Amino acid sequence: MAALESPLVRVERGSLQPKIIGLYQLLFKEGAKLPESDGFWVEFFILKAIPSALSVILAEFSAEDLLQIQYIVRAVFTRAVKALSDSNPAIVANALDTLTILIREVLAKQFTSSEAITVLVGLDRVDREYTEFVNDLERIMRTGSIDLRVNALRATLSTVCCTYKTSLINFFIQRDLFPVLVQIIYDDATTPHTFEAFVLLGILSNYDKLEVYNPYQTRLSDFVDESVMQKIVVAIGMTCKEGREQYITIADDAADGFSLESMLSSYSGFAKRARTALLLQDTELNANNAFASLPPLSASILLATCNFVHANKYFSQVLIETKNVAQEETPFGSYISLSSYLLQHQHRSERHASYARIALLVYRILVEDAISMQKLVSIECRSSMRLCRQRQPSLPYVKGERFLVEGMLDALIGAVGHNMKKSMDVPMYILAIGTIHRIISQLKRLRVRLKYHWSELWKSIFSLLRFMTVSSKHLGGIQGVRVLIDDTLRVLVLAFSAGESFLSGAADYDDLFYKLIETGDLLGKLSTAYDMTRENSSIGTLMSISEHYHNLIKERSMFSSGHLTSELVSDIIKSGYDTLSISAQQGIDYWDRYRESDERVFLKRVGWQAVADAQELLGRGLLPSVVHSSSKVTTNGNGHSINPDGPRRTLERLGEVAPKDAAS
């Protein structure tokens, strides 16, 4: 007689799973046949989609496998696109989720552009069906419920990122999505998703813009609605602020913040010092590993910001002027803050370098424009700015509101001072030094005498010259190094010849000369290392100034004990002005204006990086949300208030909606 099983014994019944997963497995299996019944597809799209499960199943297929079951993939695509027109919102949402994963996983394989189209939709049907797909996405973003609009926006962003290196991207270029993206940003219900809309706009406007006509570039340059611009600026500011917090989480660099190093240094005794050194070493290693994962993926918004700033001067002004109520740090102040962290850590990775350089391009574009420059030194646009102090030596801590251009200069000093290495990123240095030159030139033209720690700027520039002199054997063969040296020397010549027009007072001017004198024979060594001639050149002008004062010091030393104090040197500097003659170099305060074509290769590279980061951000579900309402945005520096009818007028001009006073 068989023993009876106790009712208390636990019996495994197998794990339950949602039915849609079973349909995924039934559909995508070896030798599967295409379901002929419409009922299968009705059930397939009415059941709630589980993107993660579908992604796991499709990821197991190789490119060859997908080519073998392309009839299944095409059927899913076609049926899903058809489902986008269903009156049931749940079916539409499931179709969007299915299409997003299907396109992402198929295009993740090593397909050529034509192979990807063959597997996904078919070469003979791509024009009709993919056009219908893009049109449906636009329609849902424009007329769907709030949830569907957001879902369609994210599906569009994901699809654009996945198809960026294929010809399928052209369907999104040809179908103008600019009006619907503007509407998403403007509508209060969808404004929290400004990040996604603006990043998508930036990616679309960056695509092949230097090779072929890109309609999104024209849209950006023609756009004039200030209320939408302000919402974009708020999103930029909040994203930058959140990005900066990730750096601070790793190492809090507040002026009065907690410092592990300062705490451990209070220990005494050999054993304690040894333990302290080990703790510091371990802490530094962990911090370096953490910094390597930065900047955050949300930094992809910097590309869109650069595109808009370059295309539209009015947006540049709104970016600088917009303020948040009850917050001392303006959105652009947050932008400068994040850029200072990017620039100090620029050397850590290619991602850091790309985003740091795109931030510098925005600096350069703003500084070159006379109106924007005036706002950067305007009292009305001042902001508090938390600037990076994570690497020593750090700049003096300045509390409270400052001119925006001061924060930019601090960030530029960080870029110059903390990235010197034998494999120097010369293009970044040329951009940073060139931007400093433009700032000083503009200050000279505007006759703005800036109360700033100029001594720190001169210190960083002379340190750069000293490093390039010592490392001439390693740097001499790098393309652009001589351009960098010449640009750096031009900054100094401009400062010596026009310092009285932008330095705050005589003390700053004296300090500039003092910095040159204490470098000794640095300029001579630099000239020898790079085989530079001093006739009619910046190096010749600076060497003449240096020799003039060294001769005066030598004469004074003959009548003294041989040791000159800093006070005596300062007296010599003042007395030497009368006999000093600085030969004016023609065009020392002029520059070539920014041209995108000069940055063609870089803009393509950073465009791919932004696409990859946006795609990963979507995949990990880490999209930032912009908490925003019109009451949190003040008028700009010109006193322009927000006009709620602004976007509507813009859309009327674009022909997307009927005029407000038109008959219904």
C-alpha positions in Angstrom: 0.0 0.0 0.0 1.5 3.3 -1.0 2.2 5.8 1.7 -0.2 8.7 1.9 1.4 12.1 1.4 0.9 14.4 4.4 -1.3 17.4 3.6 1.3 19.4 5.5 4.0 18.7 3.0 4.6 21.7 0.6 4.1 20.7 -3.0 5.7 22.9 -5.7 3.0 23.9 -8.2 5.3 25.8 -10.6 5.6 29.5 -10.9 2.8 31.6 -12.3 3.6 34.1 -15.0 1.5 36.8 -16.8 -0.1 35.4 -19.9 1.6 38.0 -22.2 4.9 36.4 -21.4 3.6 33.1 -22.7 2.5 34.8 -25.9 6.0 36.4 -26.2 7.5 32.9 -25.9 5.0 31.3 -28.3 5.7 34.0 -30.9 9.5 34.2 -30.6 10.6 30.6 -30.6 12.5 28.5 -33.0 10.3 27.3 -35.9 7.4 29.4 -34.8 4.6 30.0 -37.4 3.0 33.3 -38.0 -0.4 33.4 -36.1 -3.2 33.5 -38.7 -6.0 34.4 -36.3 -6.8 38.1 -35.7 -7.9 36.9 -32.3 -4.2 36.3 -31.3 -3.3 39.8 -32.1 -6.3 41.3 -30.3 -5.3 39.4 -27.2 -1.6 40.2 -27.7 -2.2 43.9 -27.5 -5.0 44.0 -25.0 -2.8 42.3 -22.4 -0.6 44.7 -20.5 2.9 44.7 -22.1 5.9 43.8 -20.0 8.8 45.5 -21.8 11.5 43.9 -19.6 10.3 40.4 -20.4 10.1 41.1 -24.2 13.6 42.7 -24.1 15.1 39.5 -22.4 13.5 37.2 -25.0 14.6 39.3 -28.0 18.1 39.9 -26.6 18.8 36.1 -26.8 18.5 36.2 -30.6 21.5 36.8 -32.7 21.4 38.9 -35.9 21.3 35.7 -38.0 18.4 34.4 -35.9 16.4 37.5 -36.4 17.0 37.3 -40.1 15.5 33.8 -40.0 12.4 34.9 -38.2 12.1 38.3 -39.9 8.5 37.5 -40.9 7.6 37.3 -37.2 9.3 40.6 -36.4 7.7 42.4 -39.4 4.3 41.0 -38.4 4.7 42.4 -34.8 5.8 45.8 -36.1 2.9 46.0 -38.6 0.2 44.9 -36.1 1.6 47.2 -33.4 1.5 50.2 -35.8 -2.1 49.4 -36.6 -2.9 49.1 -32.9 -1.7 52.7 -32.5 -4.9 53.9 -34.1 -7.2 51.9 -31.8 -9.7 53.8 -29.7 -8.8 51.9 -26.6 -6.0 53.8 -24.8 -4.7 50.6 -23.1 -4.1 49.0 -26.5 -2.3 52.1 -27.7 -0.1 52.1 -24.7 0.8 48.4 -25.0 1.5 48.9 -28.7 3.9 51.8 -27.9 5.7 49.7 -25.3 6.0 46.8 -27.7 7.3 48.9 -30.6 9.9 50.6 -28.4 11.4 47.4 -27.3 11.1 45.7 -30.7 13.0 48.6 -32.4 15.6 48.9 -29.7 16.5 45.2 -29.6 16.5 44.7 -33.4 18.7 47.7 -34.1 21.0 46.7 -31.2 22.2 43.8 -33.4 25.1 44.1 -35.9 22.9 44.9 -38.9 23.6 47.1 -41.8 21.0 49.8 -42.4 19.3 47.8 -45.1 19.3 44.6 -43.1 17.8 46.4 -40.1 15.0 47.7 -42.4 14.5 44.3 -43.9 14.1 42.6 -40.5 12.0 45.3 -38.9 9.5 46.3 -41.7 10.7 45.2 -45.1 12.4 47.2 -47.8 9.3 47.2 -50.0 7.0 48.5 -47.3 9.2 50.8 -45.3 8.1 54.1 -46.9 4.4 53.4 -46.3 4.5 51.7 -42.9 7.3 53.7 -41.2 5.8 56.9 -42.4 2.5 55.8 -40.8 4.4 54.9 -37.6 6.0 58.3 -37.3 2.7 60.1 -38.1 1.0 58.1 -35.4 3.6 59.0 -32.9 3.1 62.7 -33.7 -0.7 62.4 -33.6 -0.6 60.7 -30.1 1.8 63.3 -28.8 -0.5 66.0 -30.0 -4.0 64.7 -29.2 -3.7 61.8 -26.8 -4.3 61.7 -23.1 -1.6 63.0 -20.9 -0.2 59.5 -20.2 -0.3 58.5 -23.8 1.4 61.8 -24.9 4.3 61.1 -22.4 4.5 57.5 -23.5 4.6 58.5 -27.2 7.2 61.1 -26.4 9.5 58.5 -24.8 8.8 56.0 -27.5 9.8 58.7 -30.1 13.0 59.6 -28.2 14.0 55.9 -27.9 13.3 55.2 -31.5 15.2 58.3 -32.7 18.2 57.2 -30.6 18.1 53.7 -31.9 17.8 54.7 -35.5 20.4 57.6 -35.3 23.0 55.7 -37.3 20.5 54.3 -39.9 18.6 55.8 -42.7 15.4 55.4 -40.7 16.2 58.6 -38.8 15.3 60.5 -42.0 11.6 59.8 -41.4 11.8 61.9 -38.3 13.7 64.6 -40.0 11.2 64.8 -42.8 8.2 64.7 -40.4 8.4 68.0 -38.6 8.0 67.3 -34.9 9.0 70.7 -33.7 5.4 72.1 -33.1 4.3 69.1 -31.1 7.5 69.2 -28.9 6.9 72.9 -28.3 3.3 72.1 -27.2 4.5 69.4 -24.8 6.9 71.9 -23.2 4.2 74.6 -23.0 1.3 72.6 -21.6 1.4 72.6 -17.8 0.3 68.9 -17.7 3.3 67.8 -19.7 5.8 70.5 -18.8 7.5 68.1 -16.2 8.7 66.2 -19.3 10.5 69.1 -20.8 13.8 67.3 -20.4 12.7 64.5 -22.8 11.2 66.9 -25.3 14.2 69.2 -25.3 16.8 66.4 -25.5 14.9 64.9 -28.5 14.8 68.3 -30.1 18.6 68.6 -29.6 19.3 65.2 -31.1 17.1 65.9 -34.1 18.6 69.3 -34.7 22.1 67.9 -34.5 21.7 65.2 -37.1 23.8 65.8 -40.2 23.3 69.5 -39.8 26.6 70.4 -41.3 26.2 68.1 -44.3 22.6 68.5 -45.4 19.6 70.8 -44.7 18.2 70.2 -41.2 14.7 71.7 -40.7 15.0 71.6 -37.0 17.9 74.1 -37.1 15.7 76.5 -39.0 12.9 76.0 -36.4 15.3 76.8 -33.6 16.7 79.9 -35.2 13.2 81.3 -36.0 11.6 80.5 -32.6 10.7 83.6 -30.6 8.3 82.5 -27.8 9.8 83.5 -24.5 7.4 81.6 -22.2 8.5 78.3 -23.8 12.1 79.3 -23.7 11.8 80.1 -20.0 10.4 76.6 -19.3 13.3 75.1 -21.2 15.8 77.2 -19.3 14.3 76.1 -16.0 14.6 72.5 -17.1 18.3 73.1 -18.0 18.9 74.7 -14.7 17.3 71.9 -12.7 19.0 69.2 -14.7 22.4 70.9 -14.1 21.7 71.3 -10.4 20.8 67.6 -10.0 23.9 66.7 -12.0 26.1 68.8 -9.8 24.7 67.1 -6.7 26.0 63.8 -7.9 29.6 65.2 -7.7 28.9 66.7 -4.3 27.6 63.3 -3.0 31.0 61.8 -3.8 33.1 64.6 -2.2 31.4 67.5 -0.4 33.4 70.6 -1.3 31.5 73.2 0.6 33.7 75.9 2.1 32.6 74.9 5.6 31.6 71.3 4.8 32.7 68.0 6.4 36.1 66.9 5.2 37.3 63.4 5.9 40.9 64.5 5.3 40.7 67.3 7.8 39.1 65.0 10.4 41.8 62.3 9.9 44.6 64.8 10.0 43.8 65.6 13.6 45.1 62.2 14.7 48.7 62.1 16.1 51.2 59.3 16.5 52.9 57.1 14.0 50.3 54.3 14.0 47.5 56.8 13.7 49.2 58.6 10.9 49.7 55.3 9.0 46.1 54.4 9.5 45.1 57.8 8.4 47.2 57.5 5.2 45.5 54.1 4.4 42.1 55.5 5.0 42.8 58.5 2.8 44.2 56.3 0.0 41.2 54.0 0.1 38.8 57.0 0.2 40.6 58.6 -2.8 40.4 55.3 -4.8 36.7 55.0 -4.1 36.2 58.6 -5.1 38.1 58.2 -8.3 36.0 55.1 -9.2 32.8 57.1 -8.5 33.9 60.1 -10.5 34.7 57.7 -13.4 30.9 57.0 -13.7 30.2 60.7 -14.1 29.0 63.0 -15.7 25.4 61.8 -15.2 23.5 60.5 -18.3 21.3 63.6 -18.0 24.2 65.7 -19.3 22.9 64.9 -22.7 20.8 68.1 -22.3 24.0 70.1 -22.8 24.1 69.3 -26.5 20.5 70.6 -27.0 21.5 73.7 -25.0 24.5 74.4 -27.3 22.4 73.9 -30.4 19.8 76.3 -29.3 22.3 78.9 -28.0 24.1 78.9 -31.3 21.0 79.0 -33.5 19.0 81.6 -31.5 20.5 84.8 -29.9 17.2 85.6 -28.2 17.3 82.2 -26.4 20.9 83.1 -25.3 19.5 86.2 -23.6 16.6 84.3 -22.0 19.1 81.7 -20.7 21.1 84.3 -19.0 18.2 86.4 -17.6 15.7 83.8 -16.4 15.5 83.6 -12.6 13.7 81.2 -10.2 11.6 82.9 -7.4 13.1 82.4 -3.9 16.3 80.8 -5.3 19.6 82.7 -5.3 21.1 80.5 -8.0 19.6 81.2 -11.4 19.3 78.4 -14.0 22.3 79.7 -15.9 24.1 79.9 -12.5 23.4 76.2 -12.1 24.8 75.7 -15.7 28.0 77.4 -14.8 28.2 75.4 -11.6 27.9 72.0 -13.3 30.3 73.1 -16.0 32.9 73.9 -13.3 32.7 70.3 -12.1 32.9 69.0 -15.6 35.9 71.1 -16.4 37.9 70.2 -13.3 37.3 66.5 -13.9 37.7 66.8 -17.7 40.7 64.5 -17.8 39.0 61.5 -16.3 37.2 60.1 -19.4 36.2 60.8 -23.0 32.6 61.5 -21.8 33.9 64.1 -19.3 36.0 65.7 -22.0 33.1 65.8 -24.5 30.6 67.4 -22.2 33.1 69.8 -20.7 34.0 71.0 -24.2 30.3 71.4 -25.2 29.9 73.5 -22.1 32.9 75.6 -23.2 31.4 76.1 -26.6 28.3 77.7 -25.0 30.6 80.0 -23.0 32.4 81.1 -26.2 29.2 81.7 -28.2 27.7 83.8 -25.4 30.8 85.8 -24.8 31.3 86.6 -28.5 27.8 88.2 -28.7 27.9 91.9 -27.4 24.3 91.8 -26.0 24.8 88.5 -24.2 28.1 89.8 -22.8 26.5 92.9 -21.4 24.0 90.7 -19.6 26.8 88.5 -18.2 28.2 91.6 -16.4 24.7 93.0 -15.5 23.7 93.5 -11.9 20.2 92.3 -12.7 21.5 88.9 -13.8 23.8 88.2 -10.9 23.5 84.8 -9.3 25.0 82.7 -6.5 27.1 79.9 -7.9 28.5 76.8 -6.2 31.7 76.3 -8.1 33.9 73.1 -7.9 36.5 73.1 -5.1 37.2 69.3 -5.2 40.8 69.6 -6.4 43.6 71.6 -4.9 44.6 74.3 -5.1 41.0 75.7 -5.1 40.0 79.3 -5.8 39.0 81.6 -2.9 35.4 81.0 -1.7 33.0 83.8 -2.6 29.7 83.9 -0.9 26.5 85.4 -2.2 25.6 86.7 -5.7 28.2 87.4 -8.3 28.4 88.5 -11.9 27.9 85.5 -14.1 31.1 86.2 -16.0 33.0 85.8 -12.7 31.7 82.3 -12.4 32.6 81.6 -16.0 36.2 82.8 -15.3 36.4 80.6 -12.2 35.3 77.6 -14.2 37.9 78.4 -16.9 40.7 78.7 -14.4 39.7 75.3 -13.1 39.9 73.9 -16.7 43.3 75.4 -17.2 44.8 74.5 -13.8 43.6 71.0 -13.3 44.0 69.2 -16.6 47.7 69.6 -17.3 49.3 66.3 -18.4 51.7 65.1 -21.1 48.8 63.8 -23.2 47.2 67.3 -23.0 43.8 67.9 -24.6 45.0 70.7 -26.7 41.7 71.6 -28.4 40.0 72.0 -25.0 42.9 74.2 -23.8 42.7 76.3 -27.0 38.9 76.8 -26.4 39.4 77.7 -22.7 42.2 80.2 -23.3 40.4 81.6 -26.3 37.3 82.2 -24.2 39.4 83.9 -21.5 40.8 86.2 -24.3 37.3 87.0 -25.6 36.1 87.8 -22.1 39.0 90.2 -21.4 38.5 91.8 -24.9 34.8 92.3 -24.3 35.4 93.8 -20.8 37.9 96.2 -22.4 35.4 97.3 -25.1 32.6 97.7 -22.5 35.0 99.5 -20.1 33.8 97.3 -17.3 36.3 97.3 -14.4 35.6 93.9 -12.7 36.4 93.4 -9.1 37.7 89.8 -9.4 40.5 87.7 -8.1 42.6 88.4 -11.2 45.7 87.2 -9.4 44.4 83.6 -9.6 43.9 83.9 -13.4 47.4 85.1 -14.0 48.7 82.4 -11.7 47.0 79.7 -13.8 48.2 81.1 -17.1 51.8 81.3 -16.0 51.5 77.8 -14.6 50.3 76.6 -18.0 53.3 78.3 -19.7 55.7 76.8 -17.2 54.2 73.3 -17.8 54.4 73.6 -21.6 58.0 74.7 -21.2 59.0 71.8 -19.0 57.1 69.3 -21.1 58.1 70.6 -24.5 59.6 67.2 -25.5 56.2 65.5 -25.0 54.0 68.4 -26.2 56.1 69.5 -29.2 54.6 67.0 -31.5 51.0 67.5 -30.6 49.0 69.3 -33.2 47.9 72.8 -32.1 50.3 73.3 -29.3 52.0 76.3 -30.9 48.5 77.8 -31.5 47.8 77.3 -27.8 51.1 79.0 -26.8 50.4 81.9 -29.0 46.8 82.3 -27.8 48.0 82.2 -24.2 50.7 84.8 -24.8 48.1 87.0 -26.5 46.0 87.0 -23.4 48.9 88.3 -21.4 49.8 91.0 -23.9 46.2 92.1 -23.9 46.2 92.3 -20.2 49.4 94.3 -20.0 48.4 96.7 -22.8 44.8 97.3 -21.7 44.7 96.3 -18.0 43.6 99.7 -16.8 40.3 99.3 -18.7 39.1 96.1 -17.1 41.1 95.6 -13.9 39.5 96.9 -10.7 42.4 99.1 -9.7 46.1 99.9 -9.6 46.8 97.0 -7.1 45.5 94.4 -9.7 47.6 96.0 -12.4 50.7 96.0 -10.2 50.1 92.3 -9.3 50.0 91.4 -13.0 53.5 92.9 -13.5 54.7 91.2 -10.3 53.6 87.8 -11.6 55.6 88.4 -14.7 58.7 89.4 -12.9 58.7 86.5 -10.5 58.6 84.0 -13.4 62.3 84.9 -14.0 63.6 83.6 -17.3 60.5 81.4 -18.1 59.7 83.3 -21.3 63.3 82.9 -22.5 63.1 79.1 -21.9 59.7 78.9 -23.6 61.1 80.7 -26.6 64.1 78.4 -26.8 62.0 75.2 -26.3 59.6 76.0 -29.2 62.1 77.9 -31.4 60.1 81.1 -31.2 61.3 84.5 -32.6 60.6 87.6 -30.6 60.3 90.0 -33.5 56.7 91.3 -34.0 55.3 88.6 -31.7 53.6 88.3 -28.3 56.6 86.6 -26.9 58.8 89.5 -27.9 56.5 92.1 -26.2 56.4 90.1 -23.0 60.1 89.5 -22.9 60.7 93.3 -23.4 58.5 94.0 -20.4 60.3 91.4 -18.4 63.7 92.7 -19.4 62.7 96.3 -18.6 61.9 95.4 -15.0 64.7 93.0 -14.5 67.1 95.8 -15.5 65.4 98.2 -13.0 65.7 95.6 -10.3 69.3 95.0 -11.1 70.1 98.7 -10.9 68.2 99.0 -7.6 70.1 96.0 -6.2 73.4 97.7 -6.8 72.4 100.4 -4.3 70.9 98.1 -1.7 72.0 95.1 0.4 71.3 92.8 -2.5 68.0 91.5 -1.2 64.8 93.2 -2.4 61.6 92.7 -0.4 58.3 92.4 -2.1 57.5 96.0 -1.1 60.6 97.3 -2.9 59.7 95.3 -6.0 56.3 96.8 -5.9 57.8 100.3 -5.7 60.0 99.4 -8.7 57.0 98.3 -10.7 55.2 101.6 -10.0 58.2 103.7 -10.9 58.9 101.6 -14.0 55.6 102.6 -15.6 57.0 106.0 -16.7 59.8 104.4 -18.7 58.0 101.4 -20.0 56.9 101.3 -23.6 54.6 98.4 -24.6 54.4 98.1 -28.4 50.9 97.8 -29.5 50.1 94.6 -31.5 47.5 95.2 -34.2 44.3 93.2 -33.6 45.4 91.9 -30.1 41.8 92.2 -28.9 40.1 90.7 -31.9 39.2 87.0 -32.6 37.6 84.8 -35.2 33.9 84.2 -34.5 32.6 80.7 -33.8 31.8 78.6 -36.8 30.2 75.2 -36.4 32.1 73.8 -39.4 35.3 74.2 -37.4 33.9 71.7 -34.8 32.4 69.3 -37.3 34.2 66.2 -36.1 33.7 67.0 -32.4 30.0 67.8 -32.8 29.4 64.5 -34.5 31.2 62.7 -31.7 29.4 64.4 -28.9 26.1 63.9 -30.8 26.6 60.1 -30.7 27.5 60.4 -27.0 24.3 62.3 -26.2 22.3 59.7 -28.2 23.9 56.8 -26.3 23.3 58.5 -22.9 19.7 59.4 -23.7 19.0 55.8 -24.8 20.6 54.4 -21.6 18.6 56.9 -19.5 15.4 55.7 -21.0 16.4 52.0 -20.6 17.2 52.5 -16.9 14.1 54.6 -16.2 16.1 57.5 -14.7 14.6 60.4 -16.7 14.5 63.6 -14.5 11.2 65.3 -14.0 11.0 69.1 -14.1 8.9 70.5 -11.2 7.7 73.7 -12.8 4.9 76.1 -12.8 4.6 79.6 -14.3 4.5 81.1 -10.9 8.1 80.0 -10.3 9.5 81.9 -13.2 10.0 85.7 -13.0 10.2 88.1 -15.8 13.5 88.5 -17.5 15.9 91.4 -17.3 14.0 93.3 -19.9 10.8 93.1 -17.9 9.1 90.9 -20.5 6.3 88.9 -18.8 5.2 85.4 -19.8 2.5 85.5 -22.4 0.3 82.4 -22.2 -0.9 82.9 -25.8 2.7 82.9 -27.0 3.0 79.2 -28.0 -0.4 79.3 -29.6 0.7 82.2 -31.8 3.8 80.3 -32.7 1.8 77.2 -33.7 -0.6 79.4 -35.7 2.3 80.7 -37.7 3.5 77.1 -38.2 0.0 76.2 -39.4 -0.6 73.6 -36.7 -3.7 75.1 -35.1 -6.4 77.5 -36.2 -6.1 81.1 -35.2 -7.7 81.9 -31.8 -10.2 84.3 -33.2 -11.0 82.0 -36.2 -14.5 80.7 -36.6 -14.9 77.2 -35.2 
